[in-house]
Amino acid sequence: MMEGGELESKLGATTSITITAFFYSLYHLLSVYFIFSFPFNLLAVLPVFLAGLMWGFFRYKLKSIIAPIISHVIADLGIMLVYINLIL
């Protein structure tokens, strides 16, 4: 079983999941920063932050990284299908 990390042991699960989701969305902001103009680039990252919270909650509750990986793959497949549909 996966144990909580150092951040979780110091700050608690809710705070560590929120901090991790923030940095996860900050990383994705770099991807959309030049695609969309302000404030739409920040709005585009909001669902990423919420997904990061959800995946952090999955990892915490299920004590496994498998559920976040599977749901992230499904989300990425959905995004790719939308892009393919827009391009073709």
DODRENMI-504554 format. One record per residue (C-alpha): residue in one letter; x, y, z. Coordinates in nm, 3 decimals, decimal comma, always signed. Layout:
res; X; Y; Z
A; X; Y; Z
...
***
This chain:
res; X; Y; Z
M; +0,000; +0,000; +0,000
M; +0,108; +0,354; -0,070
E; +0,165; +0,569; +0,234
G; +0,120; +0,944; +0,243
G; +0,417; +1,158; +0,153
E; +0,610; +1,409; +0,358
L; +0,381; +1,696; +0,258
E; +0,076; +1,499; +0,365
S; +0,226; +1,409; +0,701
K; +0,314; +1,773; +0,774
L; +0,006; +1,954; +0,638
G; -0,268; +1,693; +0,619
A; -0,436; +1,530; +0,324
T; -0,666; +1,815; +0,218
T; -0,394; +2,080; +0,214
S; -0,140; +1,857; +0,040
I; -0,392; +1,754; -0,228
T; -0,482; +2,121; -0,285
I; -0,117; +2,228; -0,311
T; -0,039; +1,941; -0,548
A; -0,343; +2,023; -0,765
F; -0,233; +2,388; -0,776
F; +0,114; +2,299; -0,904
Y; -0,038; +2,045; -1,144
S; -0,258; +2,318; -1,292
L; +0,031; +2,566; -1,293
Y; +0,231; +2,322; -1,503
H; -0,062; +2,289; -1,746
L; -0,097; +2,667; -1,757
L; +0,239; +2,673; -1,934
S; +0,080; +2,464; -2,211
V; -0,222; +2,689; -2,267
Y; -0,065; +3,025; -2,183
F; +0,018; +3,109; -2,544
I; -0,285; +2,935; -2,696
F; -0,547; +3,149; -2,522
S; -0,535; +3,515; -2,425
F; -0,588; +3,637; -2,070
P; -0,823; +3,559; -1,886
F; -0,923; +3,260; -2,099
N; -0,591; +3,083; -2,034
L; -0,664; +3,092; -1,661
L; -1,019; +2,971; -1,719
A; -0,886; +2,684; -1,931
V; -0,676; +2,566; -1,637
L; -0,965; +2,563; -1,388
P; -1,088; +2,216; -1,499
V; -0,728; +2,093; -1,472
F; -0,718; +2,212; -1,110
L; -1,047; +2,037; -1,035
A; -0,920; +1,718; -1,200
G; -0,604; +1,740; -0,992
L; -0,817; +1,763; -0,678
M; -1,022; +1,465; -0,791
W; -0,716; +1,252; -0,872
G; -0,552; +1,347; -0,544
F; -0,869; +1,245; -0,361
F; -0,873; +0,912; -0,551
R; -0,511; +0,848; -0,455
Y; -0,573; +0,935; -0,093
K; -0,897; +0,738; -0,047
L; -0,801; +0,430; -0,248
K; -0,436; +0,425; -0,132
S; -0,335; +0,351; -0,491
I; -0,218; +0,543; -0,796
I; -0,403; +0,310; -1,037
A; -0,741; +0,493; -1,032
P; -0,586; +0,837; -1,102
I; -0,378; +0,690; -1,385
I; -0,676; +0,516; -1,547
S; -0,905; +0,821; -1,519
H; -0,627; +1,049; -1,650
V; -0,584; +0,823; -1,954
I; -0,959; +0,830; -2,016
A; -0,963; +1,210; -1,985
D; -0,669; +1,241; -2,225
L; -0,841; +1,011; -2,475
G; -1,151; +1,230; -2,458
I; -0,943; +1,543; -2,518
M; -0,764; +1,381; -2,813
L; -1,096; +1,274; -2,966
V; -1,223; +1,632; -2,943
Y; -0,905; +1,762; -3,111
I; -0,925; +1,499; -3,384
N; -1,289; +1,588; -3,444
L; -1,201; +1,959; -3,469
I; -0,912; +1,898; -3,706
L; -1,087; +1,655; -3,943
***
